[in-house]
Amino acid sequence: MLKLKLFMKNIFFLFAAIVIVAASCAPKIYKTEDFESKTASHKIVAILPAEVTIALRPNEKKRTTVEQLRESEEKTGTMIQDKMYSWFLRRSGKFKYTVQFQDISKTNALLLQNNIRYADMKAHTKEELAKLLGVDAVISTSASMQKPMSEGAAVAMSLLIGYAGSTNDVQTAISINEATKGDLVWKYDYNATGSVGSNPDRLVNALMRNASKKFPYNDK
């Protein structure tokens, strides 16, 4: 009887631990209480290049310059922007979005015309970016990667450092800031693990597939 009680106790703690881990990995969503009133007049939304941070292994750091790493982060960031824009276009009929998404070629051209390069975006508020882009809100994405991607942007990285392994963990977040005051009105945090983060396509598909049911500007 004592052994049975100990066994059941261990099972209970194991189950509790699994629940805690699962909960910690669950997506987190924030939506301001006055979202509808703040976004009622929104017509056009811009998608910014993703803010990417790649954490290299010690051996990779020795073979990679700061410039090479920054170039890889920028390429990955613009690829995520492109994949996300394509995702919205392909599914606009299904989800019946109440806003239009600004063509990213126009978004990036306007940024360059205003002398705002990829590395400079952090120095500007979302309000400033939205106003110079002429949109009602901006969608920004952040991705913190533990290893470089194996395809797409990581092709350049693999040529530079001789490594092309899949990403083990990618912490991502999608945020929407309105243009009037730059207020954050919606945010979705998602942790992608395993091979999901091995290329921008898979990462964006996993991120948006999970976020789409809660994504605002949606008539469904």
Backbone as CSV, one residue per row, in Angstrom:
resi,resn,N_x,N_y,N_z,CA_x,CA_y,CA_z,C_x,C_y,C_z
1,MET,0.829,-1.216,0.000,0.000,0.000,0.000,0.863,1.266,0.000
2,LEU,1.948,1.214,0.799,2.839,2.367,0.876,3.499,2.636,-0.478
3,LYS,3.922,1.539,-1.153,4.547,1.686,-2.458,3.558,2.264,-3.472
4,LEU,2.296,1.826,-3.365,1.270,2.331,-4.274,1.055,3.825,-4.066
5,LYS,1.033,4.238,-2.778,0.852,5.663,-2.477,2.012,6.494,-3.006
6,LEU,3.233,5.959,-2.836,4.401,6.681,-3.334,4.374,6.776,-4.851
7,PHE,3.952,5.677,-5.489,3.860,5.656,-6.952,2.853,6.692,-7.439
8,MET,1.683,6.722,-6.792,0.644,7.672,-7.179,1.099,9.106,-6.926
9,LYS,1.849,9.302,-5.859,2.350,10.640,-5.536,3.331,11.102,-6.608
10,ASN,4.209,10.192,-7.039,5.173,10.538,-8.086,4.476,10.846,-9.403
11,ILE,3.430,10.047,-9.705,2.662,10.294,-10.924,2.011,11.665,-10.871
12,PHE,1.496,12.025,-9.702,0.842,13.325,-9.539,1.825,14.460,-9.803
13,PHE,3.023,14.368,-9.206,4.016,15.427,-9.384,4.509,15.493,-10.827
14,LEU,4.635,14.312,-11.466,5.047,14.287,-12.866,3.999,14.959,-13.733
15,PHE,2.737,14.662,-13.499,1.645,15.268,-14.262,1.620,16.775,-14.042
16,ALA,1.807,17.186,-12.793,1.810,18.615,-12.478,2.948,19.324,-13.195
17,ALA,4.108,18.664,-13.259,5.259,19.266,-13.944,4.987,19.418,-15.428
18,ILE,4.351,18.399,-16.024,4.017,18.465,-17.455,3.047,19.606,-17.724
19,VAL,2.067,19.762,-16.854,1.090,20.842,-17.011,1.763,22.199,-16.929
20,ILE,2.698,22.340,-15.985,3.402,23.620,-15.812,4.230,23.938,-17.044
21,VAL,4.970,22.932,-17.575,5.786,23.147,-18.763,4.918,23.503,-19.954
22,ALA,3.801,22.787,-20.117,2.902,23.066,-21.237,2.338,24.472,-21.141
23,ALA,1.974,24.875,-19.923,1.415,26.215,-19.727,2.444,27.287,-20.036
24,SER,3.714,27.012,-19.660,4.763,28.005,-19.883,5.054,28.196,-21.366
25,CYS,4.756,27.154,-22.186,5.000,27.236,-23.624,3.784,27.742,-24.390
26,ALA,2.661,27.874,-23.699,1.425,28.279,-24.360,1.531,29.726,-24.843
27,PRO,0.937,30.036,-26.006,0.957,31.408,-26.516,0.299,32.381,-25.538
28,LYS,0.813,33.599,-25.504,0.253,34.636,-24.641,-0.282,35.756,-25.526
29,ILE,-1.495,36.176,-25.231,-2.149,37.182,-26.066,-2.549,38.390,-25.224
30,TYR,-2.252,39.572,-25.750,-2.698,40.818,-25.121,-3.537,41.586,-26.138
31,LYS,-4.672,42.099,-25.679,-5.524,42.940,-26.510,-6.107,44.026,-25.636
32,THR,-5.875,45.279,-26.005,-6.363,46.385,-25.200,-7.895,46.384,-25.146
33,GLU,-8.430,46.783,-24.023,-9.888,46.739,-23.820,-10.639,47.624,-24.812
34,ASP,-9.995,48.708,-25.232,-10.661,49.620,-26.165,-10.166,49.429,-27.600
35,PHE,-9.804,48.200,-27.926,-9.269,47.910,-29.267,-10.245,48.342,-30.359
36,GLU,-11.511,47.975,-30.224,-12.496,48.276,-31.267,-12.621,49.775,-31.525
37,SER,-12.657,50.559,-30.448,-12.805,52.012,-30.621,-11.538,52.638,-31.188
38,LYS,-10.380,52.101,-30.816,-9.120,52.660,-31.294,-8.837,52.295,-32.746
39,THR,-9.392,51.195,-33.207,-9.076,50.715,-34.562,-10.263,50.775,-35.519
40,ALA,-11.375,51.352,-35.086,-12.596,51.373,-35.906,-12.375,52.036,-37.261
41,SER,-11.521,53.037,-37.314,-11.313,53.767,-38.567,-10.107,53.267,-39.361
42,HIS,-9.468,52.204,-38.903,-8.268,51.711,-39.579,-8.588,51.133,-40.962
43,LYS,-7.793,51.550,-41.941,-7.971,51.080,-43.318,-6.728,50.348,-43.837
44,ILE,-5.538,50.898,-43.534,-4.294,50.342,-44.062,-3.307,50.094,-42.920
45,VAL,-2.695,48.916,-42.956,-1.719,48.528,-41.934,-0.423,48.134,-42.635
46,ALA,0.706,48.563,-42.098,2.011,48.223,-42.676,2.684,47.130,-41.851
47,ILE,3.407,46.258,-42.539,4.173,45.199,-41.884,5.646,45.584,-41.935
48,LEU,6.245,45.770,-40.788,7.649,46.174,-40.728,8.571,44.959,-40.851
49,PRO,9.821,45.165,-41.301,10.795,44.063,-41.263,10.922,43.555,-39.833
50,ALA,11.020,42.244,-39.674,11.085,41.664,-38.331,12.406,42.023,-37.644
51,GLU,12.326,42.239,-36.354,13.521,42.494,-35.550,14.084,41.136,-35.102
52,VAL,15.201,40.741,-35.683,15.766,39.405,-35.461,17.044,39.472,-34.642
53,THR,17.145,38.586,-33.685,18.365,38.431,-32.894,18.798,36.974,-32.967
54,ILE,20.020,36.736,-33.424,20.535,35.376,-33.542,21.642,35.161,-32.516
55,ALA,21.461,34.189,-31.650,22.466,33.844,-30.654,23.315,32.700,-31.198
56,LEU,24.602,32.962,-31.393,25.496,31.962,-31.956,26.163,31.126,-30.866
57,ARG,26.570,29.941,-31.261,27.351,29.099,-30.372,28.761,29.683,-30.248
58,PRO,29.485,29.351,-29.182,30.846,29.893,-28.995,31.757,29.697,-30.199
59,ASN,31.742,28.494,-30.797,32.597,28.233,-31.954,32.188,29.077,-33.158
60,GLU,30.872,29.310,-33.290,30.382,30.105,-34.418,30.784,31.567,-34.261
61,LYS,30.785,32.039,-33.005,31.160,33.431,-32.748,32.596,33.711,-33.196
62,LYS,33.467,32.718,-33.027,34.869,32.898,-33.388,35.045,33.054,-34.892
63,ARG,34.119,32.456,-35.660,34.245,32.471,-37.115,33.338,33.488,-37.786
64,THR,32.662,34.301,-36.990,31.691,35.251,-37.540,31.973,36.662,-37.038
65,THR,32.040,37.603,-37.962,32.226,38.993,-37.560,30.884,39.601,-37.167
66,VAL,30.927,40.714,-36.483,29.704,41.412,-36.093,28.921,41.830,-37.330
67,GLU,29.658,42.276,-38.362,28.997,42.709,-39.598,28.274,41.553,-40.276
68,GLN,28.895,40.385,-40.298,28.273,39.210,-40.913,27.014,38.791,-40.162
69,LEU,27.082,38.847,-38.844,25.922,38.472,-38.034,24.782,39.454,-38.250
70,ARG,25.076,40.740,-38.266,24.040,41.755,-38.468,23.407,41.616,-39.851
71,GLU,24.236,41.287,-40.852,23.707,41.096,-42.204,22.749,39.909,-42.242
72,SER,23.107,38.838,-41.556,22.232,37.659,-41.515,20.929,37.970,-40.797
73,GLU,20.997,38.740,-39.704,19.791,39.112,-38.964,18.874,39.972,-39.835
74,GLU,19.472,40.906,-40.594,18.664,41.769,-41.457,17.998,40.975,-42.578
75,LYS,18.741,40.067,-43.211,18.166,39.252,-44.281,17.023,38.389,-43.755
76,THR,17.231,37.815,-42.572,16.177,36.994,-41.982,14.960,37.848,-41.647
77,GLY,15.200,39.058,-41.142,14.107,39.965,-40.783,13.260,40.372,-41.973
78,THR,13.903,40.652,-43.109,13.149,41.040,-44.305,12.442,39.831,-44.928
79,MET,13.035,38.644,-44.767,12.370,37.444,-45.281,11.110,37.129,-44.475
80,ILE,11.182,37.303,-43.161,10.004,37.089,-42.325,8.917,38.094,-42.693
81,GLN,9.308,39.348,-42.937,8.355,40.368,-43.374,7.667,39.943,-44.666
82,ASP,8.450,39.457,-45.625,7.913,39.023,-46.918,6.971,37.831,-46.757
83,LYS,7.369,36.838,-45.963,6.543,35.642,-45.770,5.235,35.994,-45.053
84,MET,5.299,36.926,-44.116,4.095,37.315,-43.389,3.130,38.070,-44.305
85,TYR,3.667,38.955,-45.129,2.833,39.688,-46.081,2.149,38.715,-47.048
86,SER,2.905,37.733,-47.541,2.347,36.722,-48.438,1.273,35.896,-47.731
87,TRP,1.490,35.603,-46.457,0.525,34.824,-45.677,-0.806,35.568,-45.604
88,PHE,-0.753,36.855,-45.330,-1.984,37.657,-45.249,-2.689,37.708,-46.603
89,LEU,-1.926,37.878,-47.676,-2.530,37.956,-49.007,-3.236,36.657,-49.378
90,ARG,-2.583,35.532,-49.109,-3.152,34.240,-49.486,-4.431,33.923,-48.720
91,ARG,-4.537,34.450,-47.510,-5.670,34.088,-46.653,-6.673,35.226,-46.467
92,SER,-6.541,36.271,-47.252,-7.438,37.424,-47.109,-8.884,37.048,-47.405
93,GLY,-9.091,36.124,-48.346,-10.454,35.700,-48.659,-11.071,34.880,-47.545
94,LYS,-10.271,34.029,-46.937,-10.775,33.148,-45.888,-11.111,33.915,-44.622
95,PHE,-10.203,34.808,-44.202,-10.394,35.504,-42.933,-11.111,36.841,-43.069
96,LYS,-11.256,37.346,-44.309,-11.999,38.583,-44.556,-11.530,39.721,-43.647
97,TYR,-10.280,40.112,-43.827,-9.706,41.178,-43.013,-10.416,42.503,-43.286
98,THR,-10.555,43.290,-42.253,-11.240,44.580,-42.372,-10.273,45.691,-42.786
99,VAL,-8.988,45.358,-42.922,-7.983,46.345,-43.342,-7.205,45.777,-44.526
100,GLN,-6.506,46.670,-45.207,-5.585,46.268,-46.263,-4.167,46.332,-45.708
101,PHE,-3.311,45.486,-46.248,-1.918,45.477,-45.813,-1.061,46.152,-46.881
102,GLN,-0.345,47.165,-46.454,0.480,47.925,-47.394,1.515,47.012,-48.042
103,ASP,1.687,47.167,-49.348,2.694,46.393,-50.068,4.052,46.632,-49.401
104,ILE,4.753,45.556,-49.077,6.013,45.718,-48.335,7.083,46.418,-49.173
105,SER,6.979,46.344,-50.500,7.947,47.077,-51.338,7.781,48.576,-51.139
106,LYS,6.520,49.021,-50.967,6.270,50.431,-50.685,6.736,50.774,-49.276
107,THR,6.454,49.894,-48.325,6.887,50.119,-46.936,8.387,50.309,-46.867
108,ASN,9.134,49.396,-47.483,10.593,49.453,-47.408,11.168,50.632,-48.187
109,ALA,10.507,50.997,-49.300,10.958,52.154,-50.081,10.782,53.443,-49.277
110,LEU,9.641,53.574,-48.606,9.393,54.773,-47.796,10.371,54.856,-46.622
111,LEU,10.724,53.722,-46.051,11.707,53.722,-44.968,13.058,54.230,-45.469
112,LEU,13.481,53.743,-46.633,14.759,54.177,-47.192,14.732,55.648,-47.588
113,GLN,13.592,56.102,-48.140,13.469,57.507,-48.520,13.586,58.432,-47.321
114,ASN,13.232,57.919,-46.167,13.336,58.702,-44.936,14.606,58.356,-44.162
115,ASN,15.563,57.734,-44.869,16.869,57.394,-44.291,16.771,56.497,-43.056
116,ILE,15.774,55.632,-43.068,15.622,54.684,-41.968,15.984,53.297,-42.480
117,ARG,17.161,52.842,-42.117,17.601,51.506,-42.500,17.226,50.515,-41.400
118,TYR,17.459,49.252,-41.693,17.057,48.184,-40.761,17.589,48.443,-39.351
119,ALA,18.851,48.794,-39.247,19.470,49.003,-37.935,18.959,50.255,-37.236
120,ASP,18.306,51.153,-37.998,17.849,52.423,-37.431,16.427,52.373,-36.877
121,MET,15.678,51.315,-37.174,14.255,51.291,-36.809,14.030,51.350,-35.298
122,LYS,14.963,50.786,-34.527,14.813,50.799,-33.074,14.844,52.219,-32.513
123,ALA,15.458,53.126,-33.262,15.590,54.508,-32.800,14.329,55.331,-33.070
124,HIS,13.343,54.734,-33.709,12.106,55.442,-34.036,10.917,54.777,-33.354
125,THR,9.991,55.605,-32.892,8.796,55.068,-32.245,7.853,54.502,-33.301
126,LYS,6.952,53.650,-32.863,5.968,53.081,-33.777,5.060,54.178,-34.335
127,GLU,4.821,55.187,-33.537,4.010,56.331,-33.991,4.691,57.039,-35.153
128,GLU,6.001,57.291,-35.026,6.754,57.944,-36.098,6.747,57.098,-37.370
129,LEU,6.985,55.801,-37.221,7.038,54.915,-38.376,5.684,54.847,-39.080
130,ALA,4.621,54.769,-38.311,3.282,54.688,-38.894,2.946,55.955,-39.672
131,LYS,3.309,57.091,-39.125,2.974,58.351,-39.779,3.770,58.556,-41.065
132,LEU,5.063,58.212,-41.064,5.831,58.409,-42.298,5.454,57.376,-43.370
133,LEU,4.888,56.251,-42.939,4.418,55.240,-43.889,3.000,55.531,-44.373
134,GLY,2.324,56.473,-43.714,0.972,56.848,-44.113,-0.058,55.770,-43.840
135,VAL,0.097,55.046,-42.721,-0.821,53.953,-42.387,-1.490,54.216,-41.037
136,ASP,-2.505,53.422,-40.754,-3.249,53.577,-39.503,-2.638,52.780,-38.350
137,ALA,-1.812,51.804,-38.679,-1.161,50.986,-37.655,0.010,50.244,-38.287
138,VAL,0.917,49.784,-37.443,2.047,48.995,-37.938,2.092,47.657,-37.200
139,ILE,2.443,46.614,-37.963,2.651,45.284,-37.386,4.155,45.060,-37.304
140,SER,4.647,44.818,-36.114,6.067,44.533,-35.941,6.226,43.131,-35.370
141,THR,7.283,42.462,-35.773,7.552,41.098,-35.331,8.966,41.017,-34.785
142,SER,9.132,40.324,-33.688,10.461,40.075,-33.146,10.700,38.580,-33.116
143,ALA,11.949,38.182,-33.355,12.306,36.763,-33.328,13.695,36.619,-32.728
144,SER,13.762,35.926,-31.611,15.037,35.672,-30.943,15.395,34.208,-31.146
145,MET,16.472,33.952,-31.888,16.820,32.594,-32.298,18.067,32.098,-31.576
146,GLN,18.039,30.840,-31.209,19.182,30.243,-30.526,20.248,29.753,-31.496
147,LYS,19.846,29.460,-32.729,20.797,29.040,-33.760,20.340,29.619,-35.090
148,PRO,21.254,29.825,-36.038,20.844,30.371,-37.336,19.968,29.402,-38.103
149,MET,19.089,29.932,-38.957,18.221,29.104,-39.777,19.042,28.321,-40.795
150,SER,18.490,27.222,-41.255,19.230,26.358,-42.164,18.940,26.637,-43.627
151,GLU,17.887,27.394,-43.923,17.532,27.691,-45.294,17.338,29.192,-45.437
152,GLY,17.119,29.626,-46.674,16.825,31.030,-46.899,17.960,31.926,-46.439
153,ALA,17.655,32.739,-45.421,18.644,33.694,-44.932,19.876,32.996,-44.391
154,ALA,19.732,31.804,-43.861,20.855,31.089,-43.262,21.793,30.494,-44.293
155,VAL,21.421,30.522,-45.570,22.347,30.069,-46.610,23.586,30.951,-46.571
156,ALA,23.350,32.255,-46.437,24.474,33.190,-46.334,25.282,32.903,-45.082
157,MET,24.579,32.630,-43.983,25.264,32.346,-42.728,26.101,31.075,-42.841
158,SER,25.563,30.045,-43.485,26.282,28.774,-43.596,27.550,28.939,-44.433
159,LEU,27.495,29.800,-45.454,28.675,30.055,-46.270,29.737,30.800,-45.484
160,LEU,29.283,31.619,-44.559,30.210,32.423,-43.773,30.857,31.635,-42.640
161,ILE,30.062,30.799,-41.967,30.582,30.140,-40.762,30.602,28.623,-40.874
162,GLY,30.142,28.095,-42.026,30.201,26.661,-42.223,29.224,25.876,-41.388
163,TYR,28.136,26.499,-40.974,27.134,25.804,-40.151,25.751,26.087,-40.690
164,ALA,24.909,25.044,-40.756,23.548,25.230,-41.277,22.567,24.369,-40.524
165,GLY,22.722,24.271,-39.229,21.826,23.447,-38.427,20.483,24.103,-38.208
166,SER,19.485,23.301,-37.852,18.146,23.836,-37.643,18.064,24.586,-36.330
167,THR,17.106,25.480,-36.247,16.918,26.271,-35.041,16.219,25.443,-33.972
168,ASN,16.777,25.422,-32.774,16.168,24.667,-31.684,15.032,25.433,-31.028
169,ASP,15.172,26.734,-30.899,14.182,27.517,-30.176,14.107,28.921,-30.753
170,VAL,12.899,29.370,-31.038,12.689,30.734,-31.525,11.568,31.371,-30.725
171,GLN,11.884,32.426,-30.017,10.878,33.181,-29.276,10.407,34.320,-30.167
172,THR,9.127,34.296,-30.507,8.594,35.290,-31.431,7.447,36.082,-30.796
173,ALA,7.215,37.250,-31.356,6.098,38.084,-30.901,5.625,38.950,-32.056
174,ILE,4.316,39.046,-32.215,3.702,39.952,-33.192,3.011,41.062,-32.407
175,SER,3.284,42.294,-32.783,2.666,43.428,-32.086,1.998,44.363,-33.087
176,ILE,0.893,44.965,-32.663,0.212,45.975,-33.470,0.152,47.269,-32.663
177,ASN,0.689,48.340,-33.248,0.640,49.659,-32.616,-0.132,50.606,-33.516
178,GLU,-1.072,51.334,-32.932,-1.859,52.273,-33.737,-1.049,53.550,-33.974
179,ALA,-1.438,54.313,-35.001,-0.623,55.431,-35.458,-0.808,56.726,-34.672
180,THR,-1.976,56.928,-34.083,-2.268,58.219,-33.449,-1.304,58.549,-32.318
181,LYS,-1.147,57.600,-31.374,-0.239,57.803,-30.245,0.846,56.728,-30.171
182,GLY,0.760,55.775,-31.081,1.731,54.692,-31.063,1.436,53.638,-30.017
183,ASP,0.209,53.652,-29.487,-0.146,52.712,-28.418,-0.156,51.263,-28.911
184,LEU,0.312,50.375,-28.054,0.218,48.943,-28.330,-1.222,48.514,-28.120
185,VAL,-1.838,47.934,-29.151,-3.245,47.535,-29.030,-3.430,46.018,-29.053
186,TRP,-2.409,45.297,-29.540,-2.508,43.832,-29.602,-1.113,43.238,-29.657
187,LYS,-0.930,42.107,-28.965,0.369,41.420,-28.994,0.165,39.928,-28.819
188,TYR,0.953,39.161,-29.565,0.876,37.700,-29.510,2.286,37.152,-29.340
189,ASP,2.542,36.475,-28.233,3.843,35.871,-27.967,3.762,34.377,-28.247
190,TYR,4.762,33.873,-28.968,4.746,32.458,-29.350,6.162,31.900,-29.323
191,ASN,6.300,30.687,-28.778,7.604,30.037,-28.710,7.619,28.839,-29.660
192,ALA,8.433,28.921,-30.714,8.547,27.824,-31.683,9.755,26.977,-31.337
193,THR,9.570,25.661,-31.299,10.662,24.765,-30.942,10.882,23.716,-32.024
194,GLY,12.010,23.017,-31.931,12.318,21.960,-32.876,12.626,22.512,-34.257
195,SER,12.174,21.811,-35.291,12.497,22.189,-36.667,11.603,23.294,-37.210
196,VAL,10.622,23.744,-36.395,9.698,24.787,-36.866,10.460,26.037,-37.288
197,GLY,11.491,26.370,-36.533,12.238,27.586,-36.838,13.373,27.409,-37.820
198,SER,13.394,26.290,-38.547,14.517,26.011,-39.429,14.511,26.841,-40.707
199,ASN,13.387,27.469,-41.061,13.369,28.402,-42.181,12.204,29.370,-42.009
200,PRO,12.275,30.545,-42.665,11.237,31.565,-42.493,9.831,31.099,-42.827
201,ASP,9.703,30.271,-43.892,8.383,29.763,-44.273,7.726,29.006,-43.134
202,ARG,8.450,28.036,-42.585,7.895,27.211,-41.522,7.629,28.030,-40.268
203,LEU,8.530,28.959,-39.973,8.373,29.787,-38.782,7.122,30.655,-38.887
204,VAL,6.961,31.355,-40.024,5.803,32.234,-40.211,4.510,31.429,-40.260
205,ASN,4.540,30.282,-40.938,3.337,29.453,-41.005,2.908,28.977,-39.623
206,ALA,3.883,28.544,-38.815,3.562,28.086,-37.459,3.055,29.243,-36.613
207,LEU,3.717,30.379,-36.727,3.335,31.556,-35.947,1.944,32.037,-36.322
208,MET,1.676,32.202,-37.626,0.408,32.749,-38.070,-0.727,31.742,-37.965
209,ARG,-0.405,30.468,-38.138,-1.441,29.445,-37.974,-1.989,29.462,-36.555
210,ASN,-1.109,29.704,-35.599,-1.536,29.770,-34.206,-2.169,31.112,-33.860
211,ALA,-1.664,32.181,-34.477,-2.157,33.522,-34.142,-3.430,33.904,-34.890
212,SER,-3.682,33.264,-36.037,-4.765,33.703,-36.924,-6.144,33.680,-36.265
213,LYS,-6.384,32.713,-35.395,-7.704,32.607,-34.762,-7.963,33.771,-33.817
214,LYS,-6.891,34.363,-33.303,-7.035,35.490,-32.375,-6.632,36.815,-32.999
215,PHE,-6.208,36.759,-34.268,-5.731,37.976,-34.916,-6.882,38.956,-35.140
216,PRO,-6.683,40.221,-34.781,-7.756,41.215,-34.955,-7.913,41.601,-36.426
217,TYR,-8.718,42.620,-36.702,-9.026,43.016,-38.072,-9.599,41.833,-38.839
218,ASN,-10.349,41.002,-38.154,-10.849,39.768,-38.740,-12.371,39.738,-38.605
219,ASP,-13.060,39.606,-39.734,-14.530,39.595,-39.719,-15.109,38.282,-39.240
220,LYS,-14.312,37.206,-39.287,-14.819,35.894,-38.941,-14.824,35.692,-37.441
